[in-house]
Amino acid sequence: MSLKEDCAALESLPLKLIIVAVVASLSIVPASEALDNLRTNDFFNRVELQLDCIVTAAKLLAVGGPGGARTIALDFAGEGSVAFQRLTIGDVSGGANMSSVLVWFANGAVMIKSCFDPAVWMRTKDGHGLVLESPRADLRLSAHIDGSTEYILLEVV
């Protein structure tokens, strides 16, 4: 059929275009939500990978003994709906989190990784845990011994 013989085709064309526009506009919201979920999942995966990196470095330094050091570049910046609030590594001697790395998010959630097998005490020079509120930092870990107590010294460089 050609357009000259079927005038009804021209009359139904605007209706078809409106239907296509409505269907396309209805799919924008689910697509943007799916993209936001994808960004959030990517952010959580990156955070978990960096926590694993910190824990693994602390374990390797503890097994290697005093004198070893590692520097880790941390980047907790995210573009999704969940945002980084702060990072806490270690605690005072005997503290509940002396062998743990914790990330707090703006929505109140917490992600925790711990150094066991062997248990590793992580602390700053003053004997407390390190708290970072910046999403980007370079973290230096070094193994030290104080008497009979081995610990991992945490410093922001």
C-alpha positions as CSV (number, residue, x, y, z in Angstrom):
1,M,0.0,0.0,0.0
2,S,1.2,3.4,-0.8
3,L,0.3,6.6,1.2
4,K,-1.7,7.9,-1.7
5,E,-4.1,5.1,-1.5
6,D,-4.3,4.8,2.3
7,C,-5.1,8.2,3.9
8,A,-5.9,6.6,7.2
9,A,-2.2,5.8,7.7
10,L,-1.5,9.5,7.8
11,E,-4.2,10.1,10.3
12,S,-3.0,7.4,12.7
13,L,0.7,8.4,12.5
14,P,0.4,11.1,15.3
15,L,-1.4,8.7,17.6
16,K,1.4,6.1,17.0
17,L,4.0,8.8,17.8
18,I,2.2,9.8,21.0
19,I,2.1,6.2,22.1
20,V,5.8,5.7,21.4
21,A,6.6,8.9,23.4
22,V,4.5,7.9,26.3
23,V,6.0,4.4,26.5
24,A,9.5,5.9,26.2
25,S,8.8,8.4,29.0
26,L,7.5,5.7,31.3
27,S,10.7,3.7,30.9
28,I,13.0,6.6,32.0
29,V,12.2,6.3,35.8
30,P,12.9,2.6,36.0
31,A,16.1,3.0,33.9
32,S,17.4,5.8,36.2
33,E,16.6,3.7,39.3
34,A,18.4,0.7,37.7
35,L,21.4,2.9,37.0
36,D,21.4,4.2,40.6
37,N,21.3,0.7,41.9
38,L,24.2,-0.3,39.6
39,R,26.2,2.6,41.0
40,T,25.4,1.7,44.6
41,N,26.4,-1.9,44.0
42,D,29.6,-0.8,42.3
43,F,30.4,1.5,45.3
44,F,29.8,-1.3,47.9
45,N,32.0,-3.6,45.9
46,R,34.8,-1.0,45.7
47,V,34.5,-0.4,49.5
48,E,34.6,-4.1,50.3
49,L,37.7,-4.5,48.0
50,Q,39.5,-1.7,49.8
51,L,38.6,-3.1,53.2
52,D,40.0,-6.4,52.1
53,C,43.1,-4.7,50.9
54,I,43.7,-3.0,54.4
55,V,43.0,-6.3,56.2
56,T,45.3,-8.3,54.0
57,A,48.1,-5.8,54.3
58,A,47.8,-5.8,58.1
59,K,48.0,-9.6,58.2
60,L,51.0,-9.7,55.9
61,L,52.8,-7.1,58.0
62,A,52.0,-8.9,61.2
63,V,53.3,-12.2,59.8
64,G,56.4,-10.5,58.4
65,G,57.3,-9.0,61.7
66,P,58.6,-5.5,62.7
67,G,60.1,-3.3,60.0
68,G,57.7,-3.9,57.2
69,A,55.5,-1.2,55.7
70,R,52.9,-0.7,53.0
71,T,51.0,2.3,51.6
72,I,47.5,2.0,50.3
73,A,45.6,4.6,48.3
74,L,42.0,4.7,49.6
75,D,39.1,6.1,47.5
76,F,35.6,5.9,49.1
77,A,34.0,8.5,46.8
78,G,30.7,7.4,45.3
79,E,28.1,8.7,42.9
80,G,25.1,6.6,44.0
81,S,22.5,7.2,46.7
82,V,24.7,5.9,49.4
83,A,27.6,8.1,50.5
84,F,30.7,7.5,52.6
85,Q,30.7,9.1,56.1
86,R,33.8,7.9,57.9
87,L,36.4,5.1,58.2
88,T,37.6,3.7,61.5
89,I,40.6,1.4,61.7
90,G,41.7,-0.3,64.9
91,D,41.0,0.7,68.6
92,V,42.7,0.9,71.9
93,S,44.4,-2.3,73.3
94,G,41.6,-4.7,74.2
95,G,39.0,-2.6,72.5
96,A,36.1,-4.2,70.6
97,N,37.5,-3.0,67.2
98,M,41.2,-3.3,67.8
99,S,41.5,-5.7,64.9
100,S,38.7,-4.3,62.7
101,V,38.2,-1.9,59.9
102,L,34.7,-0.2,59.8
103,V,33.1,2.1,57.2
104,W,30.1,4.1,58.1
105,F,27.7,5.3,55.4
106,A,25.5,8.4,55.4
107,N,22.4,6.2,55.6
108,G,23.5,4.7,58.9
109,A,24.8,1.4,57.5
110,V,28.2,0.0,58.6
111,M,30.5,-2.4,56.7
112,I,33.1,-4.3,58.9
113,K,36.1,-6.4,58.1
114,S,38.3,-8.0,60.8
115,C,41.9,-9.2,61.0
116,F,41.9,-12.6,62.5
117,D,44.2,-15.6,61.9
118,P,46.3,-13.9,63.1
119,A,44.6,-11.3,65.2
120,V,46.3,-7.9,64.5
121,W,46.2,-4.9,66.7
122,M,45.9,-1.7,64.5
123,R,46.5,1.7,66.1
124,T,47.9,5.2,65.7
125,K,51.0,6.5,67.5
126,D,48.9,7.5,70.6
127,G,47.4,4.0,70.9
128,H,43.9,4.7,69.6
129,G,42.1,3.8,66.4
130,L,42.4,5.9,63.3
131,V,39.3,7.8,62.1
132,L,39.2,9.2,58.6
133,E,36.4,11.4,57.5
134,S,37.8,12.2,54.0
135,P,36.8,9.8,51.3
136,R,40.3,9.9,49.8
137,A,43.5,9.3,51.6
138,D,46.8,7.5,51.5
139,L,47.2,5.1,54.4
140,R,50.6,3.8,55.6
141,L,50.7,0.7,57.6
142,S,53.9,-0.4,59.3
143,A,54.7,-3.3,61.7
144,H,56.2,-2.4,65.1
145,I,56.8,-4.2,68.4
146,D,56.5,-2.7,71.9
147,G,57.9,-5.0,74.5
148,S,56.1,-8.3,73.7
149,T,53.2,-6.6,71.9
150,E,53.2,-6.5,68.1
151,Y,51.0,-3.9,66.4
152,I,50.4,-2.2,63.1
153,L,51.0,1.5,63.2
154,L,48.5,3.5,61.1
155,E,49.4,6.9,59.6
156,V,47.8,9.1,56.9
157,V,50.4,10.3,54.5
